[in-house]
Amino acid sequence: MKEKFSGKRIIMCIATFIVLIVLIPTAVYLKSVADYQNAVKTTTVGEVDLSDLPDGVYVGEYDVNFIYAKVEVTVQNGKMEDISILEHKQERGKVAEAVVTKMVAEQKIDVDAVSGATNSSTVIKKAVENALCH
């Protein structure tokens, strides 16, 4: 004898499906967004004494999951001569790449962030610091 599906049982199956297919991945995504935001918020950028560095090209990177930057910093005679962005994974922070021009012009890493792209600016600045510290 075949069992009939009751309306209540069908609703329970649909609810279970929604939880498994929609709510769990959404919760996982929201957790990763919160982790990313916390990583950026707790990122500190320090200065590097460029006069201690030999002339050369230094590569550094920084990753906070949703934003990643890899840079190449050219140092000559105790000054940052050039900063090239080799990779920049970002959501809407492409304009933050202008921060490297500020760093070279001001000869320091911790310059003002590009308005509207604070998180990407922070990640790029940290990648530059990592290049010069390693």
N, CA and C of each residue as an Amber inpcrd file, in Angstrom:
protein
   402
   0.8260000  -1.1720000   0.0000000   0.0000000   0.0000000   0.0000000
   0.8740000   1.2410000   0.0000000   0.5940000   2.1640000  -0.8790000
   1.3690000   3.3880000  -0.9930000   0.9340000   4.3590000   0.0860000
   1.9760000   5.0260000   0.6110000   1.7310000   6.0500000   1.6280000
   1.4820000   7.3710000   0.9380000   0.5050000   8.1110000   1.3780000
   0.2320000   9.4210000   0.8110000   1.0410000  10.4600000   1.5620000
   1.5250000  11.4510000   0.8190000   2.2130000  12.5730000   1.4510000
   1.1680000  13.5660000   1.9160000   1.2260000  13.8750000   3.1670000
   0.2960000  14.8690000   3.6970000   0.8480000  16.2630000   3.4210000
  -0.0230000  17.2350000   3.4600000   0.3910000  18.6190000   3.2580000
   1.4420000  19.0350000   4.2680000   1.2850000  18.5610000   5.4970000
   2.2250000  18.9000000   6.5680000   3.6140000  18.3320000   6.2590000
   3.6510000  17.1230000   5.7660000   4.9330000  16.4730000   5.4510000
   5.6230000  17.1810000   4.2860000   4.8610000  17.5950000   3.3010000
   5.4220000  18.3130000   2.1600000   6.0110000  19.6440000   2.6240000
   5.3000000  20.3410000   3.4850000   5.7950000  21.6170000   4.0210000
   7.0800000  21.3950000   4.7980000   7.1600000  20.3370000   5.5720000
   8.3850000  20.0310000   6.3300000   9.5480000  19.7380000   5.3790000
   9.3000000  19.0350000   4.3060000  10.3550000  18.7380000   3.3230000
  10.8380000  20.0260000   2.6480000   9.9200000  20.8960000   2.2960000
  10.2850000  22.1670000   1.6640000  11.0810000  23.0280000   2.6400000
  10.6470000  23.0770000   3.8870000  11.3490000  23.8740000   4.9050000
  12.7670000  23.3460000   5.1080000  12.9200000  22.0530000   5.1610000
  14.2470000  21.4470000   5.3200000  15.1200000  21.7900000   4.1140000
  14.5510000  21.6980000   2.9400000  15.2710000  22.0350000   1.7110000
  15.7400000  23.4920000   1.7580000  14.8770000  24.3910000   2.1550000
  15.2310000  25.8160000   2.2290000  16.3690000  26.0350000   3.2170000
  16.3040000  25.4010000   4.3700000  17.3670000  25.5460000   5.3690000
  18.6890000  25.0360000   4.8160000  18.6670000  23.8810000   4.1970000
  19.9150000  23.2860000   3.7080000  20.4860000  24.0130000   2.5000000
  19.6480000  24.4580000   1.6100000  20.1070000  25.0290000   0.3530000
  20.2850000  26.5430000   0.4140000  19.5040000  27.2250000   1.2210000
  19.5390000  28.6820000   1.2270000  20.1440000  29.2450000   2.5040000
  19.6190000  28.8760000   3.6280000  20.0270000  29.5240000   4.8760000
  21.4400000  29.1760000   5.3190000  21.8480000  27.9400000   5.2020000
  23.1960000  27.5570000   5.6460000  24.2730000  28.2520000   4.8020000
  24.1830000  28.2060000   3.4680000  25.2020000  28.9410000   2.6940000
  25.1860000  30.4490000   2.9720000  24.0110000  31.0000000   3.1850000
  23.9160000  32.4270000   3.5100000  24.6080000  32.7200000   4.8310000
  24.4070000  31.8840000   5.8120000  25.0610000  32.0640000   7.1130000
  26.5770000  31.9500000   6.9810000  27.0410000  31.0100000   6.1920000
  28.4820000  30.8400000   5.9720000  29.0540000  32.0900000   5.2860000
  28.3510000  32.5950000   4.2860000  28.7990000  33.8030000   3.5860000
  28.8440000  35.0000000   4.5340000  27.8010000  35.1870000   5.3250000
  27.7690000  36.3150000   6.2630000  28.8890000  36.2180000   7.2900000
  29.2220000  35.0080000   7.7170000  30.3350000  34.8140000   8.6540000
  31.6440000  35.2030000   7.9890000  31.8430000  34.8370000   6.7230000
  33.0930000  35.1830000   6.0440000  33.1830000  36.6930000   5.8100000
  32.0650000  37.3580000   5.5720000  32.0660000  38.8140000   5.4340000
  32.4520000  39.4620000   6.7610000  31.8940000  38.9640000   7.8480000
  32.2340000  39.5030000   9.1730000  33.7140000  39.2910000   9.4800000
  34.2510000  38.1340000   9.1310000  35.6790000  37.8630000   9.3470000
  36.5440000  38.8170000   8.5180000  36.1510000  39.0520000   7.2690000
  36.8800000  39.9780000   6.3990000  36.8620000  41.3910000   6.9770000
  35.6880000  41.8450000   7.3850000  35.5830000  43.1940000   7.9480000
  36.4310000  43.3410000   9.2010000  36.4480000  42.3190000  10.0320000
  37.2690000  42.3570000  11.2410000  38.7570000  42.3560000  10.8920000
  39.1370000  41.5800000   9.8860000  40.5490000  41.5320000   9.4740000
  41.0210000  42.9020000   9.0110000  40.2020000  43.5960000   8.2300000
  40.5760000  44.9300000   7.7570000  40.6250000  45.9010000   8.9270000
  39.6290000  45.8240000   9.7850000  39.5340000  46.7420000  10.9260000
  40.7330000  46.6150000  11.8680000  41.2470000  45.4190000  12.0200000
  42.3580000  45.1980000  12.9400000  43.7320000  45.2830000  12.2670000
  43.7490000  45.5530000  10.9700000  45.0180000  45.6930000  10.2580000
  45.6710000  47.0180000  10.6300000  46.9190000  46.9300000  11.0250000
  47.6860000  48.1450000  11.3080000  48.7980000  48.2720000  10.2770000
  49.0680000  49.5070000   9.9110000  50.1120000  49.7720000   8.9240000
  51.1650000  50.6360000   9.5950000  52.3900000  50.1600000   9.5710000
  53.4920000  50.8970000  10.1830000  54.4250000  51.4640000   9.1270000
  55.3640000  52.2150000   9.5930000  56.3620000  52.8000000   8.6910000
  57.6270000  51.9480000   8.6850000  58.3720000  52.0450000   7.6270000
  59.6220000  51.3240000   7.4550000  60.7050000  52.3610000   7.2180000
  61.8380000  52.1920000   7.8870000  62.9630000  53.0950000   7.6700000
  63.6230000  52.7110000   6.3510000  63.3130000  53.4710000   5.3310000
  63.8220000  53.1650000   3.9900000  65.3340000  53.3080000   3.8920000
  65.9330000  54.1330000   4.7490000  67.3840000  54.3190000   4.6900000
  68.1320000  53.0440000   5.0770000  67.4490000  52.1230000   5.7620000
  68.0600000  50.8430000   6.1520000  67.9970000  49.7920000   5.0460000
  67.2290000  50.0670000   4.0010000  67.0360000  49.0650000   2.9540000
  68.0300000  49.2500000   1.8150000  68.6260000  48.1480000   1.3770000
  69.4710000  48.2520000   0.1900000  68.6070000  48.5150000  -1.0510000
  69.2040000  49.1460000  -2.0430000  68.4970000  49.3550000  -3.2970000
  68.0180000  48.0190000  -3.8250000  66.8310000  48.0370000  -4.3880000
  66.3120000  46.7950000  -4.9520000  64.8170000  46.8530000  -5.1750000
  64.3020000  45.7180000  -5.6070000  62.8710000  45.5600000  -5.8560000
  62.3490000  44.5530000  -4.8340000  61.3170000  44.9560000  -4.1340000
  60.7480000  44.1530000  -3.0640000  59.2980000  43.8250000  -3.3980000
  58.9100000  42.5740000  -3.1510000  57.5440000  42.1290000  -3.4430000
  56.8670000  41.7520000  -2.1320000  55.6270000  42.1980000  -1.9870000
  54.8530000  41.8670000  -0.7920000  53.3960000  41.7060000  -1.1390000
  52.6800000  41.0430000  -0.2460000  51.2600000  40.8210000  -0.4710000
  50.5130000  40.8570000   0.8430000  49.2100000  41.0230000   0.7330000
  48.3440000  40.9960000   1.9060000  46.9690000  40.5380000   1.4590000
  46.3620000  39.6630000   2.2560000  45.0890000  39.0480000   1.8840000
  44.1420000  39.0510000   3.0760000  42.9520000  39.6060000   2.8800000
  41.9050000  39.5520000   3.9100000  40.6670000  38.8460000   3.3610000
  40.8720000  37.9590000   2.4390000  39.8490000  37.1160000   1.8460000
  39.0970000  37.7900000   0.7010000  38.3410000  38.8190000   0.9510000
  37.6040000  39.4740000  -0.1210000  38.4840000  40.4680000  -0.8780000
  39.5580000  40.9110000  -0.2550000  40.4880000  41.8430000  -0.8930000
  41.9020000  41.2760000  -0.7500000  42.6360000  41.3280000  -1.8410000
  44.0160000  40.8280000  -1.8780000  44.8340000  41.7830000  -2.7360000
  46.0380000  42.0530000  -2.2940000  46.9370000  42.8750000  -3.1020000
  48.3450000  42.2830000  -3.0740000  48.9940000  42.3510000  -4.2330000
  50.3960000  41.9750000  -4.3680000  51.0780000  43.1380000  -5.0700000
  52.1570000  43.6280000  -4.4470000  52.8260000  44.8240000  -4.9760000
  54.3130000  44.5770000  -5.1580000  54.9130000  45.4460000  -5.9680000
  56.3470000  45.4430000  -6.1850000  56.8240000  46.8700000  -5.8940000
  57.7610000  46.9850000  -4.9550000  58.2410000  48.2980000  -4.5320000
  59.7130000  48.4170000  -4.9230000  60.0270000  49.4740000  -5.6660000
  61.4060000  49.7350000  -6.0530000  61.9780000  50.7850000  -5.1060000
  63.0730000  50.4320000  -4.4490000  63.7510000  51.3350000  -3.5180000
  65.1080000  51.6780000  -4.0980000  65.4140000  52.9830000  -4.1060000
  66.7120000  53.4310000  -4.5900000  67.1460000  54.6340000  -3.7600000
  68.3690000  54.5650000  -3.2630000  68.9390000  55.6420000  -2.4540000
  68.0510000  56.0160000  -1.2620000  67.4880000  54.9890000  -0.6040000
  66.6820000  55.2240000   0.5910000  65.3140000  55.8230000   0.3250000
  64.8250000  55.7110000  -0.9030000  63.5110000  56.2590000  -1.2510000
  62.7080000  55.2450000  -2.0630000  61.3910000  55.3150000  -1.9000000
  60.5160000  54.5280000  -2.7630000  60.4590000  55.2400000  -4.1110000
  60.9930000  54.6090000  -5.1300000  60.9990000  55.1920000  -6.4690000
  59.7300000  54.8490000  -7.2360000  59.2050000  53.6430000  -6.9820000
  58.0240000  53.1940000  -7.7180000  57.3310000  52.0920000  -6.9360000
  56.0120000  52.0580000  -7.0510000  55.2210000  50.9520000  -6.5020000
  54.2990000  50.4930000  -7.6180000  54.4280000  49.2260000  -7.9740000
  53.5580000  48.6340000  -9.0020000  52.6140000  47.6470000  -8.3370000
  51.3740000  47.6950000  -8.7290000  50.3980000  46.7220000  -8.2310000
  50.3990000  45.5520000  -9.2010000  50.8600000  44.4080000  -8.7050000
  50.9350000  43.2120000  -9.5380000  49.5860000  42.5020000  -9.6100000
  48.8820000  42.4830000  -8.4830000  47.5470000  41.8840000  -8.4100000
  46.7360000  42.6810000  -7.4070000  45.4460000  42.8180000  -7.6960000
  44.5430000  43.4850000  -6.7540000  43.1540000  42.8940000  -6.9250000
  42.8110000  41.9750000  -6.0430000  41.4720000  41.3970000  -6.0170000
  40.6460000  42.2840000  -5.1010000  39.5900000  42.8420000  -5.6160000
  38.7970000  43.7790000  -4.8340000  37.3450000  43.7230000  -5.2630000
  36.4720000  44.2290000  -4.3960000  35.0560000  44.2770000  -4.7480000
  34.7760000  45.5290000  -5.5810000  34.9120000  46.6830000  -4.9870000
  34.6780000  47.9440000  -5.6860000  35.8210000  48.9090000  -5.4230000
  36.9810000  48.3900000  -5.0730000  38.0760000  49.2360000  -4.6350000
  39.1600000  49.5260000  -5.6490000  38.8580000  49.4260000  -6.9120000
  39.8640000  49.6900000  -7.9570000  40.4700000  51.0850000  -7.8100000
  39.6550000  52.0750000  -7.4000000  40.1600000  53.4470000  -7.2540000
  41.2290000  53.5490000  -6.1660000  41.2730000  52.5790000  -5.2550000
  42.2590000  52.5950000  -4.1760000  43.6850000  52.4750000  -4.6960000
  43.8380000  52.0080000  -5.9050000  45.1810000  51.8380000  -6.4620000
  45.9280000  53.1620000  -6.5660000  45.2090000  54.2640000  -6.5190000
  45.8460000  55.5900000  -6.5280000  46.6450000  55.8460000  -5.2590000
  46.4330000  55.0460000  -4.2370000  47.1430000  55.2350000  -2.9680000
  48.6540000  55.0640000  -3.1490000  49.0730000  54.2800000  -4.1250000
  50.5160000  54.0690000  -4.3180000  51.1980000  55.3480000  -4.7870000
  50.4950000  56.1530000  -5.5530000  51.0470000  57.4410000  -5.9950000
  51.2950000  58.3410000  -4.7880000  50.3540000  58.3370000  -3.8570000
  50.5090000  59.1340000  -2.6230000  51.7080000  58.6440000  -1.8150000
  51.8700000  57.3160000  -1.7220000  52.9750000  56.7650000  -0.9310000
  54.3220000  57.1930000  -1.5060000  54.4620000  57.1350000  -2.8120000
  55.7200000  57.5350000  -3.4430000  55.9290000  59.0390000  -3.2670000
  54.8890000  59.8270000  -3.4740000  55.0140000  61.2840000  -3.3610000
  55.3610000  61.7190000  -1.9330000  54.7390000  61.0800000  -0.9440000
  54.9600000  61.4690000   0.4560000  56.0870000  60.6680000   1.1190000
  56.5980000  59.6530000   0.4240000  57.6740000  58.8010000   0.9430000
  57.3200000  58.1880000   2.2980000  56.0870000  57.7380000   2.4070000
  55.6500000  57.0010000   3.5910000  54.5320000  56.0610000   3.1920000
  54.3380000  55.0440000   4.0050000  53.3340000  54.0220000   3.7080000
  51.9500000  54.4370000   4.2020000  51.8970000  54.9580000   5.3950000
  50.5980000  55.2260000   6.0180000  50.0450000  56.5880000   5.5940000
  49.6630000  56.6800000   4.3330000  49.0410000  57.8920000   3.7900000
  47.5290000  57.7680000   3.9390000  46.8260000  58.8650000   3.6690000
  45.3660000  58.8300000   3.7260000  44.8160000  57.8450000   2.7030000
  43.7750000  57.1270000   3.1080000  43.1130000  56.1810000   2.2130000
  42.3710000  56.9360000   1.1190000  42.1450000  56.2600000   0.0200000
  41.3480000  56.8300000  -1.0700000  39.8880000  56.7820000  -0.6310000
  39.2210000  57.9120000  -0.7020000  37.8260000  58.0130000  -0.2890000
  36.9560000  57.0240000  -1.0600000  36.1600000  56.2890000  -0.3250000
  35.2810000  55.3050000  -0.9450000  35.9270000  53.9520000  -1.1590000
  37.2040000  53.8470000  -0.8520000  37.9210000  52.5760000  -1.0350000
  38.8990000  52.3570000   0.1180000  38.3980000  52.5930000   1.3140000
  39.2570000  52.5090000   2.5010000  39.8220000  51.1100000   2.7050000
  39.0010000  50.0890000   2.5520000  39.4790000  48.7250000   2.7920000
  40.5560000  48.3160000   1.7830000  40.3270000  48.6010000   0.5280000
  41.3490000  48.2830000  -0.4850000  42.6110000  49.1020000  -0.2550000
  42.4550000  50.3620000   0.1360000  43.6270000  51.1960000   0.4360000
  44.4480000  50.5700000   1.5550000  43.7790000  50.1150000   2.5960000
  44.4600000  49.4930000   3.7350000  45.2130000  48.2450000   3.2980000
  44.5820000  47.4190000   2.4860000  45.2140000  46.1750000   2.0340000
  46.4360000  46.4850000   1.1710000  46.3340000  47.4630000   0.2880000
  47.4840000  47.8300000  -0.5560000  48.6180000  48.3740000   0.3050000
  48.3030000  49.2460000   1.2640000  49.3460000  49.8020000   2.1360000
  50.0310000  48.6880000   2.9350000  49.2570000  47.7310000   3.4290000
  49.8410000  46.6250000   4.1940000  50.7190000  45.7530000   3.2910000
  50.3380000  45.5690000   2.0370000  51.1520000  44.7960000   1.1050000
  52.4950000  45.4930000   0.8830000  52.4720000  46.8300000   0.7980000
  53.7250000  47.5980000   0.6460000  54.5860000  47.4370000   1.8880000
  53.9700000  47.5530000   3.0580000  54.7280000  47.3520000   4.2990000
  55.3300000  45.9600000   4.3300000  54.5460000  44.9480000   3.9860000
  55.0620000  43.5710000   3.9830000  56.2230000  43.4120000   3.0050000
  56.1500000  44.0750000   1.8670000  57.2530000  44.0050000   0.8980000
  58.5320000  44.5420000   1.5060000  58.4320000  45.6510000   2.1940000
  59.6270000  46.3230000   2.7080000  60.1190000  45.7370000   4.0310000
  59.2970000  44.9500000   4.6840000  59.6990000  44.3540000   5.9730000
  60.2480000  42.9520000   5.8250000  60.1040000  42.3450000   4.6680000
  60.5290000  40.9510000   4.5210000  61.6660000  40.7880000   3.5860000
